[in-house]
Amino acid sequence: MLTETGTVFRLGAGARWSIMIISLGVTATSFLFINGVAFLIPSLEARRGIPLTEAGLLSSMPSWGMVVTLILWGCVVDRVGERTVLMAGSALTAAAAYAAASAHSMVWVGIYLFLGGMAAASCNTAGGRLVAAWFPPRQRGLAMGIRQTAQPLGIALGALVIPELAQRGPCAGLMFLALMCTLAAVASGLGIVDPPRKSRKAATEGELASPYRGSFVLWRIHAVAGLMMMPQTVTVTFMLVWLMHHHRWSVAAAGGLITLTQMLGAVGRIAVGRWSDRVGSRMRPVRTIAIAAAVLMFLLALTDSSGSGYDVLLMVAISVIAVLDNGLEATAITELAGPFWSGRALGIQNTTQRLMAAAGPPLFGALIMAAAYPAAWALCGLFPLAAVPLVPKPKSTPSDPGAEQHGSEHRADHTRDQQWQPPVGAPQEAGPKARREHREPAQALEDALRAGL
């Protein structure tokens, strides 16, 4: 229920979680579009005679499109709000998918997929900022963890549906993408409510200042997120064709296993989000995930080259581990950047990730054709390994969890010195519970800087 207290809007807990679920569904459809083309690769090879390298390039076109507009969409979100961006972005993505399904030339299919990726970038930026704004810090890791299941859920849906539809031809799979994005646009218009935010005129100079000024921590998080994106991209893109060609699995069996791994990854994202809430740090779990991803990629390369029967199990494990970190990094970015910079900061972060996601399929497709799969797995393992030393280290002790070494101590000091004031119309003699309930959702972004990460 949406209520108004003076000039401050508040949402009940049920309404906040409903918005989060809708944001989850809308973002899942964008990832369905971005990653779903990879599940058309067997059909493109069989029906169009396209080699793996070209099919991998075609599957990367939505990611290249995202790279172009992620920062731009972040600026738009900072100005006009999430609801408008989610509606417009989903509608434009649906139009591009329909156009790709109707095209006969592979060149035009690639162009429309590129344009669809430009539109789908809107959901990636707006959805994360929407959830972070509506939930307080003590619930934000969990809420963002649930919202970040959008990627594995979207991929899981694609793995379950698209390979079967694509047996009739690539057009059927693309029409499915168009339908789902259309439904997402309608859901955004009906169910999304923009969180209230302090106007830029009322904001202090410190709140409007760039969080990148005088600190490299946000850049380090962007770099970690980009490096950790490569194992996700490589496993999502090539797992289906690896199982079918290397292990002789059927389309249904391979698609079912990918669906299972993505569902496990979705549950894992929720778990690590809750883990970050409990330990008071977003980045500490990221370091553990990066180490595990590197080790598993190297083990996969070893077992695949030796013909061991454990390579499928290791592929499942790395497919799950590789998707766990996204929500943690996105939450850290929104908390550090603040309400006036979080859209742009998420845009920069997502641009870094999509650059890696776009470069991965064609590069690793060429490597697989030249040197087989084990060499590709080994090379991919170097990316999470390189991310480990870049993860910002917490400067807090276990008894004082949460203060990350983010180089913005002046912001934390400024926030710490501010006394909490109830919003206009709220009871003046309110206890802690009432104060929490009347706190502006946008203030949650400021509170994160008081507690740190």
Secondary structure, DSSP 4 states (H G I P E B T S, - for coil): -EEEETTEEEE-HHHHHHHHHHHHHHHHHHHHHHHHGGGGHHHHHHHH---HHHHHHHHHHHHHHHHHHHHHHHHHHHHH-HHHHHHHHHHHHHHHHHHHHH--SHHHHHHHHHHHHHHHHHHHHHHHHHHHHHS-HHHHHHHHHHHTTHHHHHHHHHHHHHHHHHTT-HHHHHHHHHHHHHHHHHHHHHH--PPP---TTTS-HHHHS-TTTT--HHHHHHHHHHHHHHHHHHHHHHHHHIIIIIS---HHHHHHHHHHHHHHHHHHHHHHHHHHHHHT-SHHHHHHHHHHHHHHHHHHHHHHHHT-TTHHHHHHHHHHHTTSSHHHHHHHHHHHH-TTTHHHHHHHHHHHHHHHHHHHHHHHHHHHHHHHHHHHHHHHHHHHHHHGGGSPPB-S-TTSTT-B--S-HHHHHHHHTSPP-PPTTS-SS--HHHHHHHS-TTHHHHHHHHH--
